Amino acid sequence: MLIQERDGTIVRLLAPPGDDRCTIQVEVPLENVEEQATLFDRLIEYAFTTLGARFLEVRVTTGDEEAGAGL
């Protein structure tokens, strides 16, 4: 799992043991989406090209919900 901080930095990658091609989950604050037009393109390229992910799940958060809740 990738966790992205409000400043856009990625702080953690967790993959199941023995799974070379994992599912990547990213939480993106709404402000980052509004400020960075190419954010989704960069996330997609990074997840599939650089990390070799099989799936990418992107959640846009409003800041009202607690970061990482339920994950």
DSSP file (Angstrom, degrees, kcal/mol; ACC not computed):
  #  RESIDUE AA STRUCTURE BP1 BP2  ACC     N-H-->O    O-->H-N    N-H-->O    O-->H-N    TCO  KAPPA ALPHA  PHI   PSI    X-CA   Y-CA   Z-CA
    1    1 A M              0   0    0      0, 0.0    13,-0.6     0, 0.0     2,-0.4   0.000 360.0 360.0 360.0 136.3    0.0    0.0    0.0
    2    2 A L  E     -A   13   0A   0     23,-1.5     2,-0.5    11,-0.2    25,-0.3  -0.874 360.0-163.3-100.3 136.8    1.2    3.5   -0.8
    3    3 A I  E     -A   12   0A   0      9,-0.9     8,-3.0    -2,-0.4     9,-0.5  -0.987   5.4-157.2-121.5 125.2    0.2    6.3    1.5
    4    4 A Q  E     -A   10   0A   0     23,-0.5     6,-0.2    -2,-0.5     5,-0.1  -0.882   8.8-141.5-106.7 127.8    0.6    9.8    0.3
    5    5 A E    >   -     0   0    0      4,-3.0     3,-2.2    -2,-0.5    -1,-0.0  -0.287  34.9 -96.7 -76.6 168.9    0.9   12.7    2.7
    6    6 A R  T 3  S+     0   0    0      1,-0.3    -1,-0.1     2,-0.1    -2,-0.0   0.781 124.5  58.4 -58.8 -28.4   -0.7   16.1    2.0
    7    7 A D  T 3  S-     0   0    0      2,-0.1    -1,-0.3     1,-0.0    -2,-0.0   0.445 122.4-105.0 -83.5   2.3    2.5   17.4    0.6
    8    8 A G  S <  S+     0   0    0     -3,-2.2     2,-0.2     1,-0.3    -2,-0.1   0.378  75.0 136.7  95.1  -4.4    2.5   14.7   -2.1
    9    9 A T        -     0   0    0     -5,-0.1    -4,-3.0     1,-0.0     2,-0.5  -0.503  52.4-130.5 -79.3 147.2    5.2   12.5   -0.6
   10   10 A I  E     +A    4   0A   0     -6,-0.2    -6,-0.2    -2,-0.2     3,-0.1  -0.847  25.5 179.7 -96.4 127.6    4.8    8.7   -0.5
   11   11 A V  E     +     0   0A   0     -8,-3.0     2,-0.3    -2,-0.5    -1,-0.1   0.647  56.0  19.1-107.9 -16.9    5.6    7.4    3.0
   12   12 A R  E     -A    3   0A   0     -9,-0.5    -9,-0.9     2,-0.0     2,-0.4  -0.978  45.3-167.1-159.5 140.8    5.0    3.6    2.9
   13   13 A L  E     +A    2   0A   0     -2,-0.3     2,-0.5   -11,-0.2   -11,-0.2  -0.981  14.9 179.8-128.5 118.1    4.8    0.7    0.5
   14   14 A L        +     0   0    0    -13,-0.6    -2,-0.0    -2,-0.4   -12,-0.0  -0.977   1.8 178.7-119.2 130.2    3.5   -2.6    1.9
   15   15 A A        -     0   0    0     -2,-0.5     3,-0.1     7,-0.1     9,-0.0  -0.972  36.5-101.9-128.1 144.5    3.2   -5.7   -0.3
   16   16 A P    >   -     0   0    0      0, 0.0     3,-1.9     0, 0.0     2,-0.0  -0.360  52.8 -92.9 -60.7 143.0    2.0   -9.2    0.6
   17   17 A P  T 3  S+     0   0    0      0, 0.0     3,-0.1     0, 0.0     0, 0.0  -0.334 109.5  12.0 -60.0 135.5    4.9  -11.6    1.0
   18   18 A G  T 3  S+     0   0    0      1,-0.2     2,-0.8    -3,-0.1     0, 0.0   0.438  94.5 120.1  79.5  -0.4    5.7  -13.5   -2.2
   19   19 A D    <   -     0   0    0     -3,-1.9     3,-0.2     1,-0.2    -1,-0.2  -0.850  36.4-179.7-100.9 105.5    3.5  -11.3   -4.3
   20   20 A D  S    S+     0   0    0     -2,-0.8     2,-0.6     1,-0.2    -1,-0.2   0.823  78.8  42.8 -73.6 -31.3    5.7   -9.7   -7.0
   21   21 A R  S    S+     0   0    0     32,-0.1    -1,-0.2    33,-0.0    32,-0.2  -0.892  84.3 174.2-119.5  99.6    2.8   -7.7   -8.6
   22   22 A C        -     0   0    0     -2,-0.6    32,-2.6    29,-0.2    33,-1.1  -0.313  36.7 -96.4-100.1 177.8    0.7   -6.3   -5.8
   23   23 A T  E     -b   55   0B   0     31,-0.2     2,-0.5    30,-0.2    33,-0.2  -0.858  36.0-149.1 -94.2 130.4   -2.3   -3.9   -5.5
   24   24 A I  E     -b   56   0B   0     31,-2.6    33,-3.3    -2,-0.5     2,-0.5  -0.875   9.4-165.2-103.6 131.0   -1.3   -0.4   -4.8
   25   25 A Q  E     -b   57   0B   0     -2,-0.5   -23,-1.5    31,-0.2     2,-0.4  -0.966   7.8-176.7-116.4 131.5   -3.6    1.8   -2.8
   26   26 A V  E     -b   58   0B   0     31,-2.9    33,-3.0    -2,-0.5     2,-0.5  -0.991  15.4-155.5-130.4 132.7   -3.2    5.6   -2.7
   27   27 A E  E     -b   59   0B   0     -2,-0.4   -23,-0.5   -25,-0.3    33,-0.2  -0.939  16.6-171.6-104.8 127.4   -5.1    8.2   -0.7
   28   28 A V  E     -b   60   0B   0     31,-3.4    33,-2.4    -2,-0.5     2,-0.1  -0.975  21.5-126.7-122.8 123.3   -5.0   11.7   -2.3
   29   29 A P  E >>  -b   61   0B   0      0, 0.0     4,-1.4     0, 0.0     3,-1.0  -0.409  23.9-121.1 -65.0 143.3   -6.3   14.8   -0.6
   30   30 A L  H 3> S+     0   0    0     31,-2.6     4,-2.2     1,-0.3     5,-0.2   0.840 111.7  62.0 -53.8 -36.6   -8.7   16.8   -2.8
   31   31 A E  H 3> S+     0   0    0      1,-0.2     4,-2.0     2,-0.2    -1,-0.3   0.886 101.3  51.9 -59.6 -39.1   -6.5   19.8   -2.6
   32   32 A N  H <> S+     0   0    0     -3,-1.0     4,-1.9     2,-0.2    -1,-0.2   0.870 108.7  50.7 -66.1 -36.0   -3.7   17.9   -4.4
   33   33 A V  H  < S+     0   0    0     -4,-1.4    -1,-0.2     1,-0.2    -2,-0.2   0.920 112.7  46.0 -66.3 -43.2   -6.1   16.8   -7.2
   34   34 A E  H  < S+     0   0    0     -4,-2.2    -2,-0.2     1,-0.2    -1,-0.2   0.830 117.8  43.0 -69.2 -32.2   -7.2   20.4   -7.7
   35   35 A E  H  < S+     0   0    0     -4,-2.0     2,-0.6     1,-0.2    -1,-0.2   0.743 112.4  51.6 -86.8 -24.9   -3.6   21.8   -7.7
   36   36 A Q    ><  -     0   0    0     -4,-1.9     3,-1.5    -5,-0.2     4,-0.3  -0.885  58.8-172.7-123.2 101.1   -1.9   19.2   -9.8
   37   37 A A  T 3  S+     0   0    0     -2,-0.6     3,-0.3     1,-0.3     4,-0.2   0.776  88.0  45.1 -63.4 -28.7   -3.5   18.5  -13.2
   38   38 A T  T 3> S+     0   0    0      1,-0.2     4,-2.4     2,-0.1    -1,-0.3   0.250  78.6 110.1-101.0  13.3   -1.2   15.6  -14.0
   39   39 A L  H <> S+     0   0    0     -3,-1.5     4,-2.5     1,-0.2     5,-0.2   0.915  79.8  45.4 -57.0 -48.8   -1.4   13.9  -10.6
   40   40 A F  H  > S+     0   0    0     -4,-0.3     4,-2.6    -3,-0.3    -1,-0.2   0.895 111.8  52.4 -65.4 -39.6   -3.4   10.9  -11.7
   41   41 A D  H  > S+     0   0    0     -4,-0.2     4,-2.4     1,-0.2    -1,-0.2   0.913 112.0  46.3 -60.4 -42.3   -1.2   10.4  -14.8
   42   42 A R  H  X S+     0   0    0     -4,-2.4     4,-2.5     2,-0.2    -2,-0.2   0.891 112.4  49.9 -69.0 -39.5    1.9   10.4  -12.6
   43   43 A L  H  X S+     0   0    0     -4,-2.5     4,-2.7    -5,-0.2     5,-0.2   0.922 112.4  47.6 -63.5 -43.8    0.4    8.0  -10.1
   44   44 A I  H  X S+     0   0    0     -4,-2.6     4,-2.4     2,-0.2     5,-0.4   0.937 113.7  46.8 -63.0 -47.7   -0.7    5.6  -12.8
   45   45 A E  H  X>S+     0   0    0     -4,-2.4     4,-2.3    -5,-0.2     5,-1.0   0.919 115.0  46.7 -61.3 -43.8    2.7    5.7  -14.5
   46   46 A Y  I  X>S+     0   0    0     -4,-2.5     5,-2.2     3,-0.2     4,-0.5   0.927 114.3  46.6 -64.9 -46.0    4.6    5.2  -11.2
   47   47 A A  I  <5S+     0   0    0     -4,-2.7     6,-2.7    -5,-0.2    -2,-0.2   0.933 124.7  28.7 -64.4 -47.1    2.4    2.3  -10.0
   48   48 A F  I  <5S+     0   0    0     -4,-2.4    -2,-0.2     4,-0.2    -3,-0.2   0.883 130.0  33.5 -86.5 -39.2    2.4    0.3  -13.2
   49   49 A T  I  <5S+     0   0    0     -4,-2.3    -3,-0.2    -5,-0.4    -2,-0.1   0.946 129.3  28.4 -83.0 -51.6    5.7    1.2  -14.7
   50   50 A T  I  <<S+     0   0    0     -5,-1.0    -3,-0.2    -4,-0.5    -4,-0.1   0.933 133.5  29.7 -78.8 -47.3    8.0    1.7  -11.8
   51   51 A L  S   <S-     0   0    0     -5,-2.2   -29,-0.2    -6,-0.2    -3,-0.2   0.672  94.4-133.2 -89.6 -17.6    6.4   -0.6   -9.2
   52   52 A G        +     0   0    0     -6,-0.3    -4,-0.2    -5,-0.2    -3,-0.1   0.839  39.1 178.9  69.7  32.8    5.0   -3.2  -11.6
   53   53 A A        -     0   0    0     -6,-2.7   -30,-0.2   -32,-0.2    -1,-0.1  -0.271  30.5-152.3 -67.7 153.4    1.6   -3.2   -9.8
   54   54 A R  S    S+     0   0    0    -32,-2.6     2,-0.3     1,-0.3   -31,-0.2   0.800  81.6  18.1 -90.2 -38.0   -1.2   -5.3  -11.0
   55   55 A F  E     -b   23   0B   0    -33,-1.1   -31,-2.6    -8,-0.1     2,-0.4  -0.952  63.2-156.4-134.6 152.1   -4.0   -3.0   -9.7
   56   56 A L  E     -b   24   0B   0     -2,-0.3     2,-0.5   -33,-0.2   -31,-0.2  -0.990   5.9-170.7-131.3 124.2   -4.2    0.6   -8.6
   57   57 A E  E     -b   25   0B   0    -33,-3.3   -31,-2.9    -2,-0.4     2,-0.5  -0.969   6.9-170.8-114.7 121.8   -6.8    1.9   -6.2
   58   58 A V  E     -b   26   0B   0     -2,-0.5     2,-0.5   -33,-0.2   -31,-0.2  -0.951   2.5-169.3-116.1 127.9   -7.0    5.7   -5.7
   59   59 A R  E     -b   27   0B   0    -33,-3.0   -31,-3.4    -2,-0.5     2,-0.6  -0.969  11.9-149.8-116.7 126.4   -9.1    7.3   -3.1
   60   60 A V  E     -b   28   0B   0     -2,-0.5     2,-0.3   -33,-0.2   -33,-0.1  -0.854  20.5-161.1 -94.5 121.4   -9.7   11.1   -3.1
   61   61 A T  E     -b   29   0B   0    -33,-2.4   -31,-2.6    -2,-0.6   -30,-0.2  -0.736  21.3-151.3-106.3 151.8  -10.2   12.3    0.5
   62   62 A T        -     0   0    0     -2,-0.3    -1,-0.1   -33,-0.2    -2,-0.0   0.500  46.1-111.1 -97.0  -5.2  -11.8   15.5    1.7
   63   63 A G  S    S+     0   0    0      2,-0.1     4,-0.1   -33,-0.0    -2,-0.0   0.235 100.9  95.8  92.4 -14.2   -9.8   15.7    4.9
   64   64 A D  S    S+     0   0    0      2,-0.1     2,-0.2     0, 0.0    -3,-0.0   0.847  73.5  69.0 -75.6 -34.9  -12.9   15.0    7.0
   65   65 A E  S    S-     0   0    0      1,-0.1     2,-0.3     4,-0.0    -2,-0.1  -0.553  98.0-102.3 -85.3 152.7  -12.1   11.4    7.2
   66   66 A E    >   -     0   0    0     -2,-0.2     3,-1.9     1,-0.1    -1,-0.1  -0.553  43.4-105.3 -74.8 131.7   -9.2   10.1    9.3
   67   67 A A  T 3  S+     0   0    0     -2,-0.3    -1,-0.1     1,-0.3   -40,-0.0  -0.341 101.5   6.2 -59.9 129.0   -6.2    9.2    7.1
   68   68 A G  T >  S+     0   0    0      1,-0.2     3,-1.9    -2,-0.1    -1,-0.3   0.506  86.4 159.4  79.4   4.6   -5.8    5.4    6.9
   69   69 A A  T <   +     0   0    0     -3,-1.9    -1,-0.2     1,-0.3    -4,-0.0  -0.417  69.7   8.6 -64.9 129.6   -9.0    4.6    8.7
   70   70 A G  T 3         0   0    0     -2,-0.2    -1,-0.3     1,-0.1    -2,-0.1   0.501 360.0 360.0  82.4   3.9  -10.2    1.2    8.0
   71   71 A L    <         0   0    0     -3,-1.9    -2,-0.1     0, 0.0    -1,-0.1   0.436 360.0 360.0-101.5 360.0   -7.1    0.1    6.1
